[in-house]
């Protein structure tokens, strides 16, 4: 079964927030993206466009340990990371430990904002999207991305909740965004983007996708390598009305 973009406004459960309770999962996910992705990560794409649009001040909501912020700072921009997990302490300064529902910034404080790979952690993303709109200046640029509920189909038999709706995924995300922002452009992907050469790499990938270390080791035995994995998702570019 494949993805049906925006086939409905059905909203499922939020993904558990495990960044503080299982930091190894987050580390594994970042490592797998860096080592195994044949097409790279979304962060350089977002940083390039924000800079090309002439933005200077940027809020990275749920920005983790600062992957996007470092790319933006290298381009001469002034990013601020806001994240409620403890790994925000490793993000470049300035960074603040804050909830996406209550950002500690003034109205219209930023030229641009981003919420990358984080809105599916919220049971209802709409209040966070309204809060993001609040801290952007009129006409401010906003980027949001998410995976499809049908992401990584080759491994769907072992991935927790594969195929079930998320609170914010590539199938239901756009109507939620369009209710808060003006939609500028939507980019979707559905193609093999990950090259897994051996069992060790597969265990790393599965660990990053939410399996425990033991479960990742057990599940990896059911697949042969090398293995190509299909990534499905969406990146939306938006503006504050």
Backbone bond lengths (Angstrom), bond angles and torsions (degrees), N, CA, C in turn:
res aa  C-N    CA-C-N  psi(-1)  N-CA   C-N-CA  omega(-1)  CA-C   N-CA-C  phi
1 X - - - 1.477 - - 1.525 109.62 -
2 X 1.291 118.23 132.11 1.444 122.00 -178.36 1.505 112.34 -108.16
3 X 1.337 116.95 176.47 1.447 121.10 -176.99 1.509 112.83 -74.52
4 X 1.304 116.86 146.37 1.455 123.19 172.59 1.520 107.46 -120.55
5 X 1.341 118.74 97.17 1.457 121.26 -173.45 1.517 112.56 -54.28
6 X 1.345 114.57 124.78 1.458 121.79 173.47 1.536 111.50 52.05
7 X 1.334 115.73 41.59 1.455 120.01 -179.11 1.518 112.27 -72.62
8 X 1.314 116.89 -7.83 1.454 120.45 178.79 1.510 109.35 179.06
9 X 1.308 115.19 172.95 1.457 119.90 179.69 1.527 110.37 -100.58
10 X 1.327 115.62 22.47 1.454 119.06 179.39 1.522 110.02 -63.08
11 X 1.302 115.88 130.98 1.453 119.88 -177.92 1.514 108.35 -122.93
12 X 1.310 116.47 125.47 1.447 121.84 -178.38 1.517 112.16 -97.66
13 X 1.302 114.41 -154.30 1.461 120.98 -176.70 1.524 110.91 -80.08
14 X 1.316 114.76 157.07 1.449 120.74 174.12 1.522 110.16 -80.17
15 X 1.331 116.64 146.57 1.453 119.98 173.09 1.525 109.03 -68.97
16 X 1.318 118.04 139.52 1.473 119.96 178.92 1.524 111.15 -59.67
17 X 1.309 115.44 144.30 1.464 121.64 176.53 1.526 107.26 -91.16
18 X 1.343 116.03 106.25 1.464 120.16 -173.40 1.528 113.18 -118.03
19 X 1.317 117.17 13.86 1.462 119.90 -172.10 1.527 112.48 -63.55
20 X 1.320 117.58 -33.75 1.456 120.37 178.13 1.524 112.12 -91.01
21 X 1.327 117.79 -33.34 1.460 121.03 -177.47 1.529 112.60 -81.49
22 X 1.341 117.64 -25.50 1.464 121.86 -179.71 1.524 109.47 -140.21
23 X 1.334 117.61 67.72 1.464 119.76 -176.34 1.525 113.35 -61.89
24 X 1.334 117.45 -24.12 1.455 119.77 178.74 1.511 112.90 -64.00
25 X 1.324 117.12 -30.75 1.461 120.75 178.18 1.527 110.37 -65.21
26 X 1.335 116.16 -44.79 1.457 120.96 179.39 1.524 110.86 -63.86
27 X 1.333 116.69 -44.14 1.462 120.99 178.55 1.521 111.41 -61.02
28 X 1.334 116.05 -41.99 1.462 119.94 179.16 1.518 111.68 -64.80
29 X 1.322 116.99 -39.06 1.456 120.34 179.82 1.525 111.33 -64.51
30 X 1.316 117.05 -43.59 1.458 119.96 178.08 1.524 111.17 -64.07
31 X 1.343 116.57 -41.54 1.459 120.17 179.93 1.520 111.28 -65.71
32 X 1.330 117.52 -41.67 1.455 120.61 179.65 1.520 111.36 -63.00
33 X 1.326 116.96 -40.82 1.463 120.36 177.77 1.518 110.67 -62.21
34 X 1.311 115.98 -44.16 1.469 120.77 -178.05 1.525 112.35 -67.12
35 X 1.329 117.53 -39.20 1.458 121.27 -171.05 1.519 114.33 -92.93
36 X 1.346 116.88 -28.58 1.463 119.55 -167.84 1.518 114.52 -113.29
37 X 1.325 118.34 -17.81 1.459 119.91 -175.43 1.525 110.68 -75.05
38 X 1.326 115.80 120.93 1.463 120.60 179.56 1.517 112.12 -74.68
39 X 1.336 117.39 -18.83 1.459 121.72 -177.78 1.519 112.92 -111.85
40 X 1.338 117.67 2.88 1.448 119.86 179.26 1.517 112.81 80.05
41 X 1.321 115.47 -175.89 1.457 121.98 -177.58 1.525 110.30 -98.01
42 X 1.332 115.43 167.43 1.459 121.03 -178.24 1.526 111.82 -78.05
43 X 1.337 117.28 -21.78 1.463 120.25 -172.76 1.538 113.69 -59.40
44 X 1.342 120.58 -44.62 1.465 118.86 177.44 1.519 113.04 -61.79
45 X 1.315 117.90 -35.49 1.468 121.45 178.22 1.527 110.18 -62.67
46 X 1.332 115.90 -45.25 1.464 120.60 -179.36 1.523 110.76 -66.84
47 X 1.322 116.92 -43.69 1.462 120.22 -179.84 1.524 111.16 -61.44
48 X 1.328 116.46 -41.73 1.463 120.07 -178.93 1.524 111.16 -62.22
49 X 1.321 116.99 -44.86 1.466 118.65 -176.39 1.514 111.61 -70.63
50 X 1.322 117.68 -40.79 1.467 119.94 178.77 1.525 110.02 -59.73
51 X 1.327 116.63 -42.84 1.457 119.91 178.57 1.526 111.32 -67.03
52 X 1.330 117.02 -41.06 1.465 121.00 -178.71 1.515 112.19 -65.33
53 X 1.335 116.80 -25.50 1.465 121.10 179.60 1.519 112.06 -79.85
54 X 1.325 117.32 -2.54 1.459 120.56 177.97 1.513 114.92 82.83
55 X 1.331 117.08 14.49 1.465 120.32 178.39 1.529 109.88 -72.41
56 X 1.317 115.62 150.75 1.466 119.99 178.25 1.525 111.71 -118.21
57 X 1.309 117.31 -48.28 1.457 121.12 -178.60 1.525 109.19 -102.42
58 X 1.339 116.44 133.04 1.460 121.22 -173.57 1.522 109.29 -138.48
59 X 1.326 116.73 134.06 1.464 121.43 172.27 1.524 108.15 -105.52
60 X 1.324 116.13 125.73 1.453 122.04 178.55 1.528 107.61 -105.64
61 X 1.316 115.93 100.02 1.468 122.73 -174.16 1.523 108.59 -84.30
62 X 1.333 115.80 124.63 1.457 119.57 -174.00 1.510 111.58 70.04
63 X 1.327 116.03 33.30 1.461 122.30 -172.55 1.506 115.62 -79.13
64 X 1.331 118.02 4.09 1.455 121.11 172.72 1.507 113.88 59.76
65 X 1.314 115.85 -132.86 1.464 120.32 -178.64 1.523 112.94 -90.87
66 X 1.329 116.62 14.38 1.459 119.44 166.14 1.511 117.36 97.35
67 X 1.332 118.36 26.73 1.465 120.02 179.82 1.527 111.66 -58.30
68 X 1.327 117.27 -49.80 1.466 120.07 179.14 1.515 110.96 -69.65
69 X 1.307 117.66 -40.85 1.466 120.88 -177.38 1.517 111.69 -59.24
70 X 1.320 117.95 -39.51 1.463 120.22 179.63 1.532 111.02 -64.81
71 X 1.312 116.11 -40.20 1.459 119.78 178.59 1.523 111.31 -66.11
72 X 1.318 116.50 -39.39 1.468 120.37 179.13 1.526 110.87 -67.85
73 X 1.323 116.89 -44.26 1.466 120.45 -179.82 1.525 111.09 -61.77
74 X 1.337 116.55 -35.69 1.461 120.14 178.78 1.521 111.92 -65.64
75 X 1.325 117.02 -19.53 1.461 122.30 177.67 1.527 112.18 -96.94
76 X 1.323 116.33 8.04 1.450 120.66 176.40 1.512 115.00 86.73
77 X 1.344 117.82 9.44 1.463 121.17 178.78 1.526 110.04 -87.07
78 X 1.329 115.65 170.64 1.463 121.03 -178.72 1.539 108.71 -117.34
79 X 1.338 117.09 87.41 1.467 119.90 -179.87 1.523 112.39 -87.09
80 X 1.320 115.32 152.24 1.454 123.07 171.46 1.527 107.52 -128.22
81 X 1.325 117.45 125.51 1.455 121.90 177.96 1.523 108.92 -93.07
82 X 1.333 115.99 132.82 1.463 122.36 173.94 1.520 107.59 -125.70
83 X 1.318 116.88 118.59 1.458 121.48 -177.49 1.515 107.88 -151.68
84 X 1.323 117.32 143.14 1.459 119.63 -177.99 1.525 113.33 -89.70
85 X 1.334 118.08 -7.72 1.463 121.66 179.16 1.529 110.55 -86.67
86 X 1.320 114.98 156.20 1.453 120.17 -175.16 1.510 114.86 -65.13
87 X 1.348 118.08 -22.50 1.467 118.43 -177.96 1.522 112.54 -70.26
88 X 1.317 118.02 -5.07 1.463 119.26 174.18 1.530 110.58 -63.74
89 X 1.325 117.21 -19.22 1.468 120.47 178.06 1.526 111.42 -65.54
90 X 1.329 117.25 -18.13 1.467 120.91 179.05 1.527 112.41 -97.17
91 X 1.313 116.93 1.23 1.461 120.90 177.44 1.528 109.36 -78.15
92 X 1.325 117.96 153.85 1.468 120.08 176.99 1.515 110.59 -63.49
93 X 1.331 115.16 147.06 1.467 119.99 179.00 1.516 109.89 -75.04
94 X 1.343 118.66 147.21 1.453 126.16 -1.57 1.527 111.47 -81.66
95 X 1.312 114.79 145.35 1.456 121.76 176.61 1.519 107.26 -146.46
96 X 1.317 115.67 148.56 1.454 119.69 -176.00 1.521 109.34 -137.30
97 X 1.317 115.79 139.29 1.466 120.08 175.13 1.523 106.63 -84.88
98 X 1.323 115.82 109.42 1.457 120.46 -172.85 1.518 110.03 -152.12
99 X 1.315 114.95 153.48 1.456 122.75 178.25 1.522 109.36 -84.41
100 X 1.330 116.60 140.51 1.463 121.06 179.33 1.518 112.73 -62.63
101 X 1.315 117.60 -19.85 1.459 121.04 -179.75 1.518 112.73 -83.47
102 X 1.338 117.12 -14.58 1.460 121.25 -177.03 1.532 108.37 -143.22
103 X 1.308 116.72 74.69 1.461 120.92 -178.46 1.526 110.07 -75.48
104 X 1.328 117.63 133.32 1.469 121.27 -176.10 1.529 112.88 -85.03
105 X 1.333 116.44 51.37 1.451 121.73 -177.46 1.522 109.61 -132.15
106 X 1.313 115.20 153.86 1.460 121.25 -179.84 1.520 111.23 -72.62
107 X 1.311 115.77 158.82 1.465 121.03 174.32 1.524 109.70 -56.97
108 X 1.331 116.53 135.78 1.459 121.04 174.74 1.503 115.09 65.90
109 X 1.338 118.38 27.39 1.463 121.31 -173.85 1.524 113.65 -77.40
110 X 1.350 118.51 -18.67 1.457 120.46 -170.34 1.529 112.02 -126.72
111 X 1.337 114.20 148.19 1.467 120.74 174.31 1.526 111.57 -76.31
112 X 1.329 116.38 -30.58 1.463 120.66 -175.20 1.519 109.56 -150.42
113 X 1.316 114.96 162.91 1.449 120.89 177.66 1.518 110.42 -150.04
114 X 1.324 115.57 165.00 1.454 120.82 178.97 1.515 109.73 -146.64
115 X 1.324 115.21 146.55 1.466 122.87 171.83 1.524 105.71 -137.64
116 X 1.325 115.57 91.49 1.454 121.67 -172.83 1.522 110.38 -105.47
117 X 1.314 116.12 124.96 1.463 121.90 176.76 1.520 111.58 53.88
118 X 1.324 119.02 42.73 1.465 118.94 -179.37 1.522 114.34 -140.31
119 X 1.315 119.38 -23.14 1.462 120.11 -174.49 1.526 112.26 -66.62
120 X 1.323 117.70 -23.30 1.468 119.56 178.14 1.525 112.78 -73.41
121 X 1.329 117.58 -4.54 1.464 120.59 173.92 1.532 112.36 -84.85
122 X 1.315 117.08 -6.82 1.458 121.54 -176.89 1.529 110.42 -102.83
123 X 1.327 118.43 129.37 1.472 119.63 177.79 1.520 112.56 -57.67
124 X 1.328 116.48 -35.74 1.460 122.39 176.03 1.526 107.76 -134.68
125 X 1.327 118.66 103.01 1.455 121.04 -177.36 1.530 114.99 -69.42
126 X 1.329 118.67 -17.85 1.460 120.18 -171.15 1.534 113.57 -60.77
127 X 1.336 120.84 -43.93 1.469 118.72 177.44 1.525 112.89 -59.70
128 X 1.330 117.43 -37.01 1.465 119.72 178.04 1.520 111.13 -68.84
129 X 1.319 117.43 -36.79 1.463 120.11 177.50 1.529 110.80 -66.10
130 X 1.312 117.36 -38.86 1.474 120.09 177.29 1.524 110.81 -66.57
131 X 1.330 116.66 -36.07 1.458 120.20 177.86 1.527 110.29 -68.16
132 X 1.324 117.06 -38.17 1.465 120.15 175.96 1.524 110.69 -63.43
133 X 1.323 116.82 -42.18 1.468 120.20 177.37 1.522 110.99 -61.39
134 X 1.312 116.81 -38.51 1.467 120.83 -178.55 1.529 112.18 -58.91
135 X 1.335 117.32 -41.45 1.467 119.77 -174.00 1.522 112.42 -85.96
136 X 1.343 118.09 -1.12 1.461 120.79 175.22 1.522 110.54 -92.47
137 X 1.315 115.63 147.78 1.463 120.01 172.86 1.520 109.22 -70.59
138 X 1.331 119.43 159.39 1.471 120.64 174.56 1.527 110.83 -54.99
139 X 1.306 116.67 131.58 1.453 121.24 -176.34 1.508 114.57 81.98
140 X 1.340 116.91 1.98 1.450 120.66 -178.15 1.525 112.63 -63.05
141 X 1.327 115.54 147.68 1.457 123.16 -176.48 1.531 110.06 -89.30
142 X 1.329 116.18 140.94 1.455 120.28 179.55 1.517 109.25 -138.17
143 X 1.337 116.57 136.86 1.459 122.88 178.55 1.520 109.31 -119.78
144 X 1.318 116.40 133.99 1.466 121.61 176.78 1.521 108.38 -138.40
145 X 1.320 116.65 137.06 1.456 119.27 177.86 1.523 110.07 -137.00
146 X 1.316 114.26 158.63 1.453 121.17 -179.33 1.521 109.07 -159.42
147 X 1.309 115.36 163.59 1.451 120.92 175.93 1.518 110.49 -91.68
148 X 1.314 115.58 164.05 1.457 121.78 172.52 1.523 109.36 -80.73
149 X 1.312 115.94 151.36 1.470 119.61 172.84 1.531 110.66 -65.78
150 X 1.350 116.20 -14.15 1.459 121.93 177.64 1.529 111.67 -106.07
151 X 1.326 117.01 25.63 1.456 122.15 178.52 1.528 110.59 -67.60
152 X 1.325 116.63 150.34 1.471 122.64 177.07 1.534 112.21 54.22
153 X 1.327 118.91 52.75 1.473 120.19 -173.44 1.518 113.88 -62.81
154 X 1.324 117.78 -28.43 1.467 119.95 -179.58 1.531 111.90 -62.86
155 X 1.335 116.15 -22.34 1.459 121.19 -177.94 1.521 111.93 -112.93
156 X 1.340 116.37 11.47 1.453 120.51 -174.07 1.515 114.50 -57.76
157 X 1.321 117.80 -28.48 1.468 120.40 -176.92 1.518 113.18 -67.77
158 X 1.343 117.83 -17.69 1.470 119.92 -178.11 1.529 112.52 -118.25
159 X 1.325 117.27 -3.76 1.459 119.58 -177.77 1.526 110.46 -87.25
160 X 1.328 118.19 133.03 1.475 120.96 -178.75 1.534 111.50 -60.85
161 X 1.318 116.78 127.72 1.455 121.28 174.11 1.506 115.78 68.03
162 X 1.334 117.57 20.06 1.465 118.82 -177.17 1.530 110.65 -59.83
163 X 1.319 116.69 133.27 1.452 122.86 177.74 1.514 115.05 85.62
164 X 1.320 117.06 -7.86 1.464 119.98 179.07 1.530 109.88 -87.56
165 X 1.328 118.23 145.04 1.473 120.23 179.87 1.524 111.72 -60.51
166 X 1.319 115.48 143.32 1.455 122.33 171.62 1.527 108.25 -103.83
167 X 1.306 115.92 170.40 1.460 118.98 177.45 1.525 111.34 -66.48
168 X 1.347 116.23 -25.44 1.468 121.03 178.04 1.522 106.71 -151.29
169 X 1.316 116.85 105.50 1.458 120.84 178.34 1.526 109.59 -136.68
170 X 1.318 115.44 -179.30 1.465 119.52 -175.37 1.517 112.86 -67.55
171 X 1.322 117.17 -16.23 1.453 121.19 179.16 1.526 112.78 -88.12
172 X 1.316 118.69 -32.65 1.475 120.05 -177.26 1.532 113.60 -117.78
173 X 1.337 117.30 0.17 1.456 120.06 -172.17 1.519 115.51 -72.79
174 X 1.334 116.41 -38.76 1.466 118.35 -173.56 1.529 113.06 -63.09
175 X 1.338 120.84 -43.67 1.465 118.80 177.19 1.524 112.75 -59.32
176 X 1.324 117.80 -34.22 1.457 120.27 178.05 1.529 110.99 -67.53
177 X 1.316 116.49 -42.86 1.465 120.45 178.46 1.527 111.30 -65.36
178 X 1.320 115.90 -42.05 1.468 120.65 -177.44 1.518 112.56 -67.76
179 X 1.323 117.21 -18.25 1.453 119.71 176.34 1.513 113.93 -78.44
180 X 1.344 116.37 -8.89 1.465 121.03 -176.71 1.523 111.88 -122.26
181 X 1.330 116.85 -36.64 1.465 122.52 -175.96 1.527 110.51 -120.98
182 X 1.318 114.77 165.86 1.456 120.93 166.59 1.522 108.32 -84.32
183 X 1.325 117.54 128.22 1.457 121.61 -178.52 1.529 109.62 -81.47
184 X 1.320 116.37 126.23 1.464 122.23 178.81 1.518 110.71 -96.31
185 X 1.330 116.22 -48.45 1.466 120.47 -175.46 1.530 108.48 -160.18
186 X 1.305 115.64 146.42 1.461 121.34 176.51 1.523 108.30 -128.02
187 X 1.299 116.04 124.71 1.459 122.26 176.97 1.528 108.37 -110.98
188 X 1.338 115.22 131.00 1.461 120.13 179.25 1.522 109.14 -122.74
189 X 1.317 116.07 153.67 1.454 120.54 176.16 1.524 109.59 -135.51
190 X 1.329 114.86 147.36 1.456 123.35 179.02 1.516 106.74 -158.94
191 X 1.309 116.68 79.85 1.461 121.25 -176.31 1.530 110.15 -162.59
192 X 1.318 117.55 158.78 1.468 120.34 177.48 1.528 110.04 -64.44
193 X 1.322 116.21 120.07 1.460 120.89 -178.48 1.526 113.19 -127.04
194 X 1.326 116.50 -7.92 1.460 120.40 -177.36 1.521 109.00 -118.71
195 X 1.327 116.00 131.25 1.452 122.70 177.44 1.522 108.25 -112.85
196 X 1.328 116.18 113.82 1.463 121.01 -178.40 1.529 107.90 -106.21
197 X 1.327 117.88 109.83 1.466 119.78 -171.05 1.521 115.36 -80.77
198 X 1.340 117.79 -29.10 1.462 119.01 -173.25 1.521 110.32 -155.10
199 X 1.314 115.57 178.43 1.450 120.94 -176.73 1.509 113.76 -63.06
200 X 1.307 117.50 -37.02 1.466 120.05 179.16 1.521 110.60 -62.72
201 X 1.322 117.26 -43.50 1.458 121.31 178.00 1.523 111.08 -64.94
202 X 1.321 116.94 -36.95 1.458 120.30 178.84 1.520 110.76 -66.30
203 X 1.318 118.01 -40.26 1.470 120.78 177.05 1.524 110.59 -62.35
204 X 1.323 116.94 -40.47 1.459 120.65 177.47 1.519 111.00 -62.74
205 X 1.324 116.30 -44.77 1.459 120.87 -179.12 1.525 110.87 -62.22
206 X 1.322 117.33 -46.81 1.463 121.41 -179.12 1.524 111.52 -65.78
207 X 1.309 116.46 -36.65 1.476 119.44 175.90 1.520 109.89 -60.47
208 X 1.314 116.72 -43.38 1.452 120.50 179.04 1.509 113.60 -67.38
209 X 1.317 116.81 -21.83 1.465 120.75 -179.61 1.522 112.59 -91.87
210 X 1.334 116.80 10.51 1.457 118.87 169.63 1.514 116.29 113.25
211 X 1.325 118.53 -4.35 1.452 120.19 178.18 1.526 110.42 -82.12
212 X 1.316 116.24 148.18 1.457 119.97 173.16 1.526 108.93 -66.25
213 X 1.319 115.98 165.57 1.465 119.07 -179.90 1.530 111.14 -59.07
214 X 1.324 116.46 -43.75 1.458 119.53 -179.92 1.522 111.56 -66.42
215 X 1.330 115.96 -44.66 1.464 119.72 -178.75 1.527 110.83 -65.70
216 X 1.329 118.21 -36.76 1.462 121.33 177.91 1.521 110.56 -63.38
217 X 1.327 116.86 -39.88 1.461 121.06 178.52 1.525 110.78 -64.87
218 X 1.331 116.57 -43.01 1.461 120.83 179.95 1.526 110.91 -67.30
219 X 1.331 117.18 -45.23 1.468 121.08 -176.45 1.518 111.91 -66.36
220 X 1.323 117.37 -34.57 1.464 120.78 -177.79 1.521 112.05 -62.33
221 X 1.312 117.11 -23.92 1.452 120.88 -178.63 1.535 112.65 -70.17
222 X 1.323 116.60 -14.68 1.462 120.52 -177.86 1.534 112.82 -88.40
223 X 1.323 117.45 -1.30 1.462 120.71 -176.02 1.518 109.93 -127.55
224 X 1.323 114.27 144.44 1.439 119.47 173.60 1.518 111.52 -88.72
225 X 1.290 117.15 155.11 1.463 122.77 176.21 1.534 108.07 -128.56
226 X 1.318 117.45 153.58 1.476 127.34 4.06 1.534 111.93 -69.37
227 X 1.337 113.30 156.22 1.467 120.59 -174.77 1.518 109.38 -139.74
228 X 1.323 116.40 133.16 1.462 121.81 174.11 1.527 108.59 -100.45
229 X 1.315 116.22 134.42 1.461 121.21 -175.96 1.526 109.31 -118.64
230 X 1.319 116.08 133.16 1.459 123.38 -178.27 1.526 110.27 -85.45
231 X 1.314 116.15 127.75 1.462 121.40 175.64 1.524 109.07 -101.90
232 X 1.323 114.97 135.54 1.462 121.49 178.26 1.517 108.44 -130.42
233 X 1.318 116.65 132.92 1.451 119.20 -179.37 1.516 112.46 -176.72
234 X 1.328 114.58 -167.47 1.464 120.88 -173.38 1.527 109.77 -149.46
235 X 1.322 115.54 138.87 1.454 123.47 169.88 1.520 107.15 -122.89
236 X 1.335 116.43 122.78 1.469 121.40 -179.14 1.522 109.78 -112.70
237 X 1.324 115.20 136.29 1.467 122.53 172.54 1.519 108.34 -107.53
238 X 1.334 115.57 131.79 1.455 120.86 -171.30 1.522 110.01 -138.62
239 X 1.326 115.15 166.20 1.473 120.14 174.30 1.523 110.09 -134.33
240 X 1.311 114.31 148.61 1.451 119.74 172.85 1.530 108.84 -72.97
241 X 1.310 117.95 127.37 1.465 119.85 -179.32 1.525 112.25 -59.33
